[in-house]
Amino acid sequence: MKLGIIIPLIEEELEGFFSSIKKVQLNLKLALINNYEILVVLQSKNNIKLPKIQNLKFEITSFYSVSNARNIGLDRFQSNCDYIYLLDQDAVPSVELLIESKINMDLKIAIWSGKINWIDETNNVLILSNNKFNNLTPFTIPYRSFLGCYFFKSELISFQKIRFNLHLGPGEDTKLKTGEDILFLCDYFSRNNINSYKSYPNLYVHHPQRPTNNHKTLLYLEGQIAIYKHLVANKKMLFKIRIGSI
């Protein structure tokens, strides 16, 4: 099974990215996931000289949108990767989560998730005792869910033609700055009639703490409201998905 990892990136994040991607690739190695490809979609209007890194390729777009960057990755990987992993540039999946993911990929499971861990530093300590999972239904998808905790079966994305809404998500060229992740998850579950999935409460994706001010909360608020209105209007989707705040 081949894993395709899609990472959106803006030019200002390049320096920190090279530190985190080393941790990601080390954890993949420790989990014995050798068949993978990482596509970094760099949003920039400049001509940047980029290094060559094994199993990693860059693609540059001048359109500043996380949703557009992820769609570029989905278009590229839909025919040559069995699973898709959508990761933030500064997030690092733990070795333990990747070990379970390798097992699930070999079993051809449709979707599973770990849990986000907001910390400032990550480590590579291997703990094999925390791999218990809960079988959840799509009704339990949390509205604050972190997309980088989920692993998706590629053929279920491509067959249903699921893509990110270009009007939603972080980026200078989008209208509403959030909600694209919730909508993508709802589409994946509802269109594929997925009734349950594995959720690992003790297997983490490590992510640096975000600023404690309310700037991002206020920036994202309009997009969240728009998504909730859309879900309320879509009876079929609401039948499958219950957003926790409604």
C-alpha positions as CSV (number, residue, x, y, z in Angstrom):
1,M,0.0,0.0,0.0
2,K,1.3,3.4,-0.9
3,L,0.6,6.5,1.2
4,G,0.4,9.9,-0.3
5,I,1.0,12.8,2.1
6,I,-0.2,16.3,1.1
7,I,1.2,19.4,2.8
8,P,0.2,22.9,2.0
9,L,2.9,25.5,2.6
10,I,3.5,29.2,2.3
11,E,6.9,30.8,1.7
12,E,7.1,32.2,5.2
13,E,6.8,28.7,6.7
14,L,9.7,27.2,4.7
15,E,12.4,27.4,7.4
16,G,10.3,25.7,10.1
17,F,9.0,23.2,7.7
18,F,12.4,21.5,7.0
19,S,12.7,20.8,10.7
20,S,9.3,19.2,11.1
21,I,9.5,17.2,7.8
22,K,12.6,15.4,9.1
23,K,10.6,14.3,12.1
24,V,7.8,13.1,9.9
25,Q,10.1,11.1,7.7
26,L,11.9,9.6,10.7
27,N,8.6,8.5,12.2
28,L,7.5,6.9,8.9
29,K,10.8,5.0,8.8
30,L,10.4,3.8,12.5
31,A,6.8,2.7,11.6
32,L,8.2,0.7,8.6
33,I,6.2,2.8,6.1
34,N,8.6,2.9,3.2
35,N,6.2,3.1,0.3
36,Y,5.1,6.8,0.5
37,E,5.4,10.1,-1.3
38,I,5.1,13.6,0.1
39,L,3.8,16.4,-2.0
40,V,4.5,19.9,-0.7
41,V,2.3,22.5,-2.4
42,L,4.1,25.8,-2.0
43,Q,2.0,28.9,-2.3
44,S,4.3,31.6,-3.6
45,K,4.6,34.2,-6.3
46,N,8.4,34.0,-6.2
47,N,10.9,31.8,-8.0
48,I,12.3,29.8,-5.1
49,K,15.2,27.3,-5.2
50,L,14.1,24.2,-3.3
51,P,16.3,21.3,-2.0
52,K,16.0,17.7,-3.2
53,I,14.7,15.4,-0.4
54,Q,14.0,11.7,-0.8
55,N,10.3,10.8,-1.2
56,L,9.4,14.5,-1.3
57,K,8.4,16.7,-4.2
58,F,7.5,20.3,-4.4
59,E,4.8,22.0,-6.6
60,I,4.4,25.8,-6.6
61,T,1.2,27.6,-7.1
62,S,0.6,31.4,-7.0
63,F,-3.0,30.9,-5.7
64,Y,-3.0,31.3,-1.9
65,S,-5.5,28.7,-0.6
66,V,-5.0,25.7,1.6
67,S,-8.0,24.1,-0.2
68,N,-6.5,24.7,-3.6
69,A,-3.2,23.3,-2.5
70,R,-4.8,20.1,-1.1
71,N,-6.8,19.7,-4.3
72,I,-3.6,19.8,-6.3
73,G,-2.3,17.0,-4.2
74,L,-5.5,15.0,-4.5
75,D,-5.4,15.3,-8.3
76,R,-1.8,14.1,-8.3
77,F,-2.2,11.1,-5.9
78,Q,-5.7,9.8,-6.9
79,S,-4.2,7.3,-9.4
80,N,-0.9,6.3,-7.8
81,C,-1.5,6.2,-4.0
82,D,-3.8,3.9,-2.1
83,Y,-4.2,6.2,0.9
84,I,-4.2,10.0,1.4
85,Y,-3.0,11.8,4.5
86,L,-3.6,15.6,4.7
87,L,-1.0,17.2,7.0
88,D,-0.2,20.7,8.3
89,Q,3.3,21.8,7.6
90,D,4.2,21.9,11.4
91,A,2.3,18.8,12.5
92,V,4.0,15.5,13.2
93,P,2.2,12.1,13.4
94,S,3.5,9.9,16.2
95,V,5.3,6.6,15.5
96,E,2.5,4.7,17.2
97,L,-0.2,6.2,15.0
98,L,1.8,5.5,11.9
99,I,2.3,1.8,13.0
100,E,-1.5,1.4,13.4
101,S,-2.0,3.2,10.1
102,K,0.3,0.7,8.3
103,I,-1.8,-2.2,9.7
104,N,-5.0,-0.5,8.6
105,M,-3.7,0.2,5.1
106,D,-2.8,-3.4,4.7
107,L,-6.3,-4.3,5.8
108,K,-7.7,-1.8,3.3
109,I,-9.8,0.0,5.9
110,A,-11.7,3.0,4.6
111,I,-10.8,5.6,7.3
112,W,-9.4,6.0,10.8
113,S,-8.2,8.7,13.0
114,G,-5.9,9.6,15.8
115,K,-6.1,12.6,18.2
116,I,-4.4,16.0,18.1
117,N,-1.9,16.8,20.8
118,W,-1.2,20.5,21.2
119,I,2.4,20.7,22.4
120,D,5.5,22.7,21.7
121,E,8.0,19.9,21.3
122,T,7.6,16.4,19.8
123,N,9.5,13.2,20.6
124,N,10.0,9.8,18.9
125,V,9.5,7.6,22.0
126,L,7.9,4.3,20.9
127,I,5.1,3.1,23.1
128,L,3.2,0.1,21.9
129,S,0.6,-0.2,24.7
130,N,-1.7,2.7,23.7
131,N,-3.1,1.3,20.4
132,K,-6.7,0.7,21.7
133,F,-9.4,2.2,19.5
134,N,-13.1,3.1,19.7
135,N,-15.5,2.3,17.0
136,L,-17.3,5.6,16.3
137,T,-20.1,6.4,14.0
138,P,-20.1,9.5,11.7
139,F,-22.6,11.1,14.2
140,T,-19.7,11.6,16.5
141,I,-17.5,13.6,14.2
142,P,-16.4,16.5,16.4
143,Y,-16.9,20.0,14.8
144,R,-13.5,20.9,16.1
145,S,-11.8,17.9,14.4
146,F,-8.3,18.3,13.1
147,L,-8.1,17.0,9.5
148,G,-4.5,15.9,10.0
149,C,-5.7,13.1,12.4
150,Y,-7.5,11.2,9.6
151,F,-6.3,8.7,6.9
152,F,-8.4,8.4,3.8
153,K,-8.7,5.6,1.3
154,S,-7.8,7.2,-2.0
155,E,-10.3,5.4,-4.3
156,L,-13.2,6.6,-2.1
157,I,-12.1,10.2,-2.7
158,S,-11.6,9.8,-6.4
159,F,-14.7,7.7,-7.1
160,Q,-17.0,10.2,-5.4
161,K,-15.0,13.1,-6.8
162,I,-14.6,14.7,-3.4
163,R,-12.6,17.9,-3.3
164,F,-12.1,20.9,-1.1
165,N,-14.3,23.9,-1.6
166,L,-12.2,26.7,-3.0
167,H,-14.3,29.4,-1.3
168,L,-13.3,28.0,2.1
169,G,-10.1,27.6,4.1
170,P,-7.0,29.5,5.1
171,G,-5.4,31.7,2.4
172,E,-5.3,35.2,1.0
173,D,-7.4,34.2,-2.0
174,T,-10.3,32.5,-0.2
175,K,-13.5,34.3,0.9
176,L,-14.2,32.3,4.2
177,K,-11.1,31.2,6.2
178,T,-12.3,28.0,7.6
179,G,-14.8,25.1,7.3
180,E,-13.2,23.3,4.4
181,D,-12.1,20.5,6.7
182,I,-15.5,19.9,8.2
183,L,-17.2,19.9,4.8
184,F,-14.6,17.5,3.3
185,L,-15.1,15.0,6.2
186,C,-18.9,15.2,5.9
187,D,-18.7,14.6,2.2
188,Y,-16.3,11.6,2.6
189,F,-18.5,9.9,5.2
190,S,-21.9,10.7,3.7
191,R,-21.1,10.0,0.0
192,N,-19.5,6.7,0.8
193,N,-22.1,5.6,3.3
194,I,-19.5,4.9,6.0
195,N,-21.3,3.9,9.2
196,S,-18.4,3.5,11.6
197,Y,-14.6,4.1,11.8
198,K,-11.7,3.5,14.1
199,S,-10.7,6.3,16.4
200,Y,-7.5,6.0,18.5
201,P,-7.8,8.2,21.6
202,N,-4.2,7.6,22.7
203,L,-2.4,7.9,19.4
204,Y,-1.4,11.4,18.5
205,V,-0.6,13.9,15.9
206,H,1.6,16.5,17.6
207,H,1.0,20.1,16.7
208,P,2.6,23.3,18.1
209,Q,0.4,25.4,20.3
210,R,-1.5,28.1,18.4
211,P,-1.5,31.7,19.7
212,T,-3.7,32.3,22.7
213,N,-5.2,35.5,21.3
214,N,-8.6,35.5,19.6
215,H,-7.5,36.6,16.2
216,K,-7.8,33.3,14.4
217,T,-11.1,32.5,16.2
218,L,-12.7,35.7,14.9
219,L,-11.1,35.2,11.5
220,Y,-12.6,31.7,11.2
221,L,-16.0,32.4,12.7
222,E,-17.8,33.5,9.5
223,G,-16.7,30.3,7.7
224,Q,-17.9,28.1,10.6
225,I,-21.3,29.7,10.6
226,A,-21.6,29.3,6.8
227,I,-20.8,25.5,7.1
228,Y,-23.3,25.0,9.8
229,K,-26.0,26.7,7.7
230,H,-25.0,24.4,4.8
231,L,-25.3,21.3,6.9
232,V,-28.7,22.3,8.3
233,A,-29.9,22.9,4.7
234,N,-28.6,19.5,3.5
235,K,-31.0,17.0,5.0
236,K,-29.2,13.9,3.6
237,M,-25.9,15.0,5.1
238,L,-27.5,15.9,8.5
239,F,-29.0,12.4,8.6
240,K,-25.5,11.0,8.5
241,I,-23.6,13.6,10.4
242,R,-24.3,15.5,13.6
243,I,-22.1,18.5,14.2
244,G,-21.4,18.8,18.0
245,S,-22.4,22.4,18.4
246,I,-25.8,22.2,16.7
